[in-house]
Amino acid sequence: MAKPKHIIRKELVPDWLKTEQQQEEASKETEISLDQQLEMIQLKQDLGQELTLEEEGLLQEHSSTYSLLEIAQVKQDLGQALTPEEQECLCQHNQLKDTAS
């Protein structure tokens, strides 16, 4: 008894649809990678590791949980240059600490 042959049918996808699908996949990948990057940055912080300038920038852009004071303190701890705004915030904080003690 002869076994029937399996016929594999190749579906033809028009070029414009392939391009559209590739663009959608690429945008999904960047969204995922941004989330993953933010998660990695948070893990590095939890482990007490130093952040790169790029990571710090990403964190500032995509996280509203850090105040200007916290960012200034981290930058100061890492020996990075502070913006005038950050310097002023740190000065005010230190003055408040001095008057409280």
N, C-alpha and C positions, 0 to 999 in steps of 0.2 A: 504494500500500500504506500503510495507516494505521499510525502508530506508537502502540503502547500507552501509555496515560498512566501516569506514575509516581504511585503512591499513597503519600503519606507518612502513616504511622500515628503518631499521638501517643500515647505511653504515659502512662497515668494513674498518678500516684504518690500514694498516700494522704498526707494532711497530716501524720500522726504520723511517717511515714517521712521526709518532707521535713525536718521539725523535727530528727529524730535525725541525719540526714545533715549538716545545717547546723551542729549542735553539734559533731559530729566534726571537720568542716572547721575550725571556729573554734579548737578545741583544738590541731589540727595547726599552724595558723598561729601561735599563740602560742608553741608549742615551737620552731618554726623561727625566729621573730623573736628569741627569747631567745638561741639559738645565734648568730644573726647579730649581735645586740647585743654578746655576749661577744667575738666575732671582731673587731668594730669597735673595741671597747675595747682589745683586745690590739694591733691595728694602730696605734691612737693612741699607745699606750705605746711601741711599736717606733719610731714616728716622733718620739717625744719631745714629743708634744702633751699639754697639760694635760687632765686628766679632770674631768668635772663631779662633783658630790657624788653624783648619782644613779648615774653610771657606776661610781664608786668603790664604792658600796654594792652594786651588782650584782656587781662583781668579788669583793668580800669574801664575799658570799653563795654564789657559785657557783664559787669557785676555792679549792682547798686548797693551791695551789702557792706562795702568798705567806705568809711568816711574819709574826708580829706586828711584828717589828723592821722588816721591809721596808715594811709598811704605814705604820708610824709614821714612817719616814724619808721616804716619799713625801709623807705629809701635812705633815710639817715643811717639806719643800722647797716645797710649794705654799702654805705659810703658813696651813694649816688647823689648827683646834683639835684637840689630842690628848686622848684619854681618859686618865684617871689610869693605867690599865694600860699604855697605849702610852708615856706619859711615863716610867714606872718602867723599862720595857724599854729605852728609849733611854739612860737614866741608867746602867743596868747595863752596857750595851754600851760606852758612852763610858769608864766606869771600867775596863773590861777592856782597851780600846784603850790607855788611858793607862798602865796597869801593864805592858802588853806592850812599850811603846816606851821 
